[in-house]
Amino acid sequence: MDVRRLRLLRELAARGTIAATAQACSLTPSAVSQQLAALQREAGTTLLIRDGRRVILTEAARLLVGRTERILEELETARAEVAALTGGVGGVVRLGAFATAASTLVPPAIAACRAGHPDLTVTLEERETAEGITALKAGEIDVLVLYEYNLLPAVSRTGIELTPLVTESLLAAVPASLPLPGGQLPLGALGDQPWIAPRSDTALRTTLERACGMAGFAPRFDFTSDDYTVILSLVSAGLGVTLLPQLAIDRVSADVRVHPVTGPALSRKVSAAVRAGSAADPGIASLLARLRETVTKIQLLN
């Protein structure tokens, strides 16, 4: 059976519709349908049953999906072992990273790779966690720097391996004019303040809303922005308070104070993900090592 078609079946199992699978794999729905029909002929049995816009996987299809993860992992392991036989570190490693990591963790790691391994090329593109995992599993990138908030469900480990890099606190950024004590701050102390929220970062916004709910209040959002510089400028002007990951706060003006929060404690775990079986590839292993070295040099508040 064609491995590319097995990948499509796996994506369909995860997404439920031909349209969603096509979008995730950058194909047309017609192309996906044709490839799955070919896979069905290769399997010699019915794999899919139409149910309106959705399709139902038969028992045979579910069996194939379960085996596909193991097949893909074995292929990745084989590629990594063959690459390691050369004894050198070279080729191209495609890295995806969310914006904050791309501006803090990634540049020193790429520079270290270039200095240590002149034959290794590391490319970079910005990828948020959800779309990045799809791209990683589809083979569009080789390494993904992703994040997980402690109040939200963990990302699925199916088909990927994670290397933890750093766990950072979420900090409350507040106007310096607010009469608040220094150090850790109970989130409930900000219940009557206007809030500034991320606009399209649904993970951070959901975390913010959930944390405030746990602290006993619903935040009033007066401003939204996806630009951390804008958000901190609004805080500096005394227009509201916010929660931001520590890596997103490069520097703040004298008009802004930052506090670790309690009630609840909030954090974001940053990890590097690779396709299961691929971590032993010399280029990928070198980049992972440089990323781990980079985070040891970053000073974070506790």
Secondary structure, DSSP 8 states (H G I E B T S, - for coil): --HHHHHHHHHHHHH-BHHHHHHHTT--HHHHHHHHHHHHHHHTS--EEEETTEEEE-HHHHHHHHHHHHHHHHHHHHHHHHHHTT-S--EEEEEEE-HHHHHHTHHHHHHHHHHH-TTEEEEEEE--HHHHHHHHHTTS-SEEEEEEETTS-----TTEEEEEEEEEEEEEEEETTS---SS-EEGGGGTTSEEEE-SS-HHHHHHHHHHHHHTT---EEEEE-S-HHHHHHHHHTTS-BEEEEGGG-S---TTEEEEEEETTT-EEEEEEEEETT-TTSHHHHHHHHHHHHHHTT-----
